[in-house]
Amino acid sequence: MVHPNFQRKGLGTWLTRHCNALADKDGCKTYVGATPQSLGMFRKLGFEILGENNLDMVKYGGTLDGGNMWSLVRDPTPLEETSSNPET
Ligand SMILES: CC(C)(COP(=O)(O)OP(=O)(O)OC[C@H]1O[C@@H](n2cnc3c(N)ncnc32)[C@H](O)[C@@H]1OP(=O)(O)O)[C@@H](O)C(=O)NCCC(=O)NCCS
């Protein structure tokens, strides 16, 4: 989570691109859990939706309504493609 005072300044995008570059270097798939706020960012950065979950714990006696979450995956991009497509 990015501190509320520093959101929408590019930090989440910068960190995700950094992690994508590490995954590409090692040829690894990457999985993330996204909130409604982060879903668009991850999709723009190469992640595909695997599924959607509703984390409404109130109906099980909890107090936190976590809302919808998405599971996403990103396949590694071969390094020569990464250098010609800096978006991923
Ligand atoms: C979601 C989050 C991780 C993104 O980090 P960030 O540094 O704010 O992201 P960036 O500045 O790189 O913005 C990337 C995109 O995130 C999305 N985004 C960020 N904050 C958002 C918000 N409050 N509502 C909707 N979309 C949001 C936008 O699509 C944005 O792109 P845009 O500005 O071109 O529209 C951060 O805002 C955050 O921690 N939010 C609250 C908690 C949360 O939901 N965390 C998710 C963890 S998976």
The ligand as an SDF file (V2000), in Angstrom:
LIG
                    3D

 48 50  0  0  0  0  0  0  0  0999 V2000
   -3.3490    1.2270   -5.6880 C   0  0  0  0  0  0  0  0  0  0  0  0
   -1.9630    1.7730   -5.3140 C   0  0  0  0  0  0  0  0  0  0  0  0
   -1.0560    0.6340   -4.8670 C   0  0  0  0  0  0  0  0  0  0  0  0
   -1.3460    2.4380   -6.5660 C   0  0  0  0  0  0  0  0  0  0  0  0
   -0.1400    3.1010   -6.2110 O   0  0  0  0  0  0  0  0  0  0  0  0
    0.0880    4.6230   -6.6620 P   0  0  0  0  0  0  0  0  0  0  0  0
    1.4780    5.0190   -6.3300 O   0  0  0  0  0  0  0  0  0  0  0  0
   -0.9990    5.4690   -6.1190 O   0  0  0  0  0  0  0  0  0  0  0  0
   -0.0950    4.4280   -8.2390 O   0  0  0  0  0  0  0  0  0  0  0  0
    0.3240    5.3490   -9.4620 P   0  0  0  0  0  0  0  0  0  0  0  0
    0.4880    6.7760   -9.0480 O   0  0  0  0  0  0  0  0  0  0  0  0
    1.4720    4.6890  -10.1340 O   0  0  0  0  0  0  0  0  0  0  0  0
   -0.9770    5.2510  -10.3500 O   0  0  0  0  0  0  0  0  0  0  0  0
   -1.2310    4.0960  -11.1280 C   0  0  0  0  0  0  0  0  0  0  0  0
   -2.7160    3.8730  -11.3060 C   0  0  0  0  0  0  0  0  0  0  0  0
   -3.3090    3.3820  -10.1220 O   0  0  0  0  0  0  0  0  0  0  0  0
   -4.7160    3.6550  -10.1820 C   0  0  0  0  0  0  0  0  0  0  0  0
   -5.1100    4.3330   -8.9400 N   0  0  0  0  0  0  0  0  0  0  0  0
   -4.2920    4.8410   -7.9840 C   0  0  0  0  0  0  0  0  0  0  0  0
   -5.0270    5.3230   -6.9590 N   0  0  0  0  0  0  0  0  0  0  0  0
   -6.3290    5.1010   -7.2950 C   0  0  0  0  0  0  0  0  0  0  0  0
   -7.5620    5.3600   -6.6530 C   0  0  0  0  0  0  0  0  0  0  0  0
   -7.6220    5.9500   -5.4440 N   0  0  0  0  0  0  0  0  0  0  0  0
   -8.7000    5.0240   -7.2850 N   0  0  0  0  0  0  0  0  0  0  0  0
   -8.6580    4.4270   -8.5030 C   0  0  0  0  0  0  0  0  0  0  0  0
   -7.5180    4.1480   -9.1640 N   0  0  0  0  0  0  0  0  0  0  0  0
   -6.3780    4.4810   -8.5600 C   0  0  0  0  0  0  0  0  0  0  0  0
   -4.9380    4.5040  -11.4130 C   0  0  0  0  0  0  0  0  0  0  0  0
   -5.3250    3.6590  -12.4880 O   0  0  0  0  0  0  0  0  0  0  0  0
   -3.5650    5.0700  -11.6500 C   0  0  0  0  0  0  0  0  0  0  0  0
   -3.3570    5.4710  -12.9680 O   0  0  0  0  0  0  0  0  0  0  0  0
   -3.8060    6.9430  -13.4650 P   0  0  0  0  0  0  0  0  0  0  0  0
   -3.3310    7.9320  -12.4300 O   0  0  0  0  0  0  0  0  0  0  0  0
   -3.1010    7.0540  -14.7920 O   0  0  0  0  0  0  0  0  0  0  0  0
   -5.3010    6.8950  -13.5680 O   0  0  0  0  0  0  0  0  0  0  0  0
   -2.0730    2.8450   -4.1870 C   0  0  0  0  0  0  0  0  0  0  0  0
   -2.8430    3.9380   -4.6630 O   0  0  0  0  0  0  0  0  0  0  0  0
   -2.6960    2.3070   -2.9140 C   0  0  0  0  0  0  0  0  0  0  0  0
   -1.9910    1.7190   -2.0990 O   0  0  0  0  0  0  0  0  0  0  0  0
   -4.0260    2.5430   -2.7600 N   0  0  0  0  0  0  0  0  0  0  0  0
   -4.8260    2.2270   -1.5900 C   0  0  0  0  0  0  0  0  0  0  0  0
   -4.7120    0.8230   -1.0660 C   0  0  0  0  0  0  0  0  0  0  0  0
   -4.8850   -0.2430   -2.1100 C   0  0  0  0  0  0  0  0  0  0  0  0
   -5.9410   -0.4230   -2.7080 O   0  0  0  0  0  0  0  0  0  0  0  0
   -3.7990   -0.9590   -2.3260 N   0  0  0  0  0  0  0  0  0  0  0  0
   -3.7670   -2.0230   -3.2970 C   0  0  0  0  0  0  0  0  0  0  0  0
   -2.6640   -2.9650   -3.0030 C   0  0  0  0  0  0  0  0  0  0  0  0
   -2.7030   -4.2850   -4.1900 S   0  0  0  0  0  0  0  0  0  0  0  0
  1  2  1  0
  2  3  1  0
  2  4  1  0
  2 36  1  0
  4  5  1  0
  5  6  1  0
  6  7  2  0
  6  8  1  0
  6  9  1  0
  9 10  1  0
 10 11  2  0
 10 12  1  0
 10 13  1  0
 13 14  1  0
 14 15  1  0
 15 16  1  0
 15 30  1  0
 16 17  1  0
 17 18  1  0
 17 28  1  0
 18 19  1  0
 18 27  1  0
 19 20  2  0
 20 21  1  0
 21 22  1  0
 21 27  2  0
 22 23  1  0
 22 24  2  0
 24 25  1  0
 25 26  2  0
 26 27  1  0
 28 29  1  0
 28 30  1  0
 30 31  1  0
 31 32  1  0
 32 33  2  0
 32 34  1  0
 32 35  1  0
 36 37  1  0
 36 38  1  0
 38 39  2  0
 38 40  1  0
 40 41  1  0
 41 42  1  0
 42 43  1  0
 43 44  2  0
 43 45  1  0
 45 46  1  0
 46 47  1  0
 47 48  1  0
M  END
$$$$
